[in-house]
Amino acid sequence: MTFIVDSHCHLNYGDLATDLDGVLNRAAEAGVGTMLAINARLSEFNDVLSIAQSNDKIWCTVGSHPHDAVDEWGISADQLIKLASHKKVVGIGETGLDYFYEHSPRDKQKDNFIAHIEASRETGLPLIVHARDADDDCAKIMEQEMAKGEYPAVIHCFTASEAFARRSLDIGCYISLSGIVTFKSAKVLQETIKIIPLEKMLIETDAPFLSPVPMRGKSNEPSYVKHTAEFLAHHFELGYEDFAKITTDNFFKLFDKTERPSKT
């Protein structure tokens, strides 16, 4: 049986951190063979790295969320590159722009975003992009920076417009889908994602947030990515095993610093 990957989770948050053994056991029972623990604040990097070091099925990233640009403004590419040299660090971010909450000024978000892109370009590690209500500015920055030199990237927890999806795909980005796609209110998103080539698709939980149907109301965790995979396999008229293999292969192609587990 093909295992699946949770390509974006925050294992240092809440119940995930306090019950990590239970979280990992339940993930294994659900067939989740690999997890990517996302760093959202540089001040928390050591905690995230420690979790990744604790289990050979967990990898991690280094980065600073746009919400925290006001507190972590002035991050340099060199700073990120140095931290990314650790063998368990396989991606840069999450980073990007968030104009929905605007917890940080837009200019500071943009400065940090560009520093992360520079680090991705220099290291060759995939950029994990958070984009919310900032489609045009986010696409423009990614396009302008891609023209300076290529870098790999994934749009995480995609909920944006078809136009943004197309612009992201045009510059080579992967697109990752979360439990939001299973919501009854996500009809527009369910139609939009039909333009995403299967070879550019990843799946994620964004745990502990955004639990998929039928786990709404519960704290999300990596094992729940199976529900999203089941929904999407049906949505794209594929067998579960076929969809699992496609998205798992995509993950290891993009995050090529990782190693496939010998067994789940």
Protein Blocks (a to p, Z undefined) as FASTA:
>chain_A
ZZdddfbdcfkgcjllmmmmmmmmmmmmnopabdcdddfbfklmmmmmmmmmmpckbccd
ddddfklmmmmgoiafklmmmmmmpmklcbecdedddfklomacfklmmmmmmmmmmmmm
mnopacddddehilmmmmmmmmmmmmnoccddddehiabdfklmmmmmmnopacdddfkl
mpmklmmmmmmmmmpcfklcccdekpaghiacfkghiacdfklmmmmmmmmmmmnopafk
lmmmmmmmmmmmmmmmbccdfbZZ
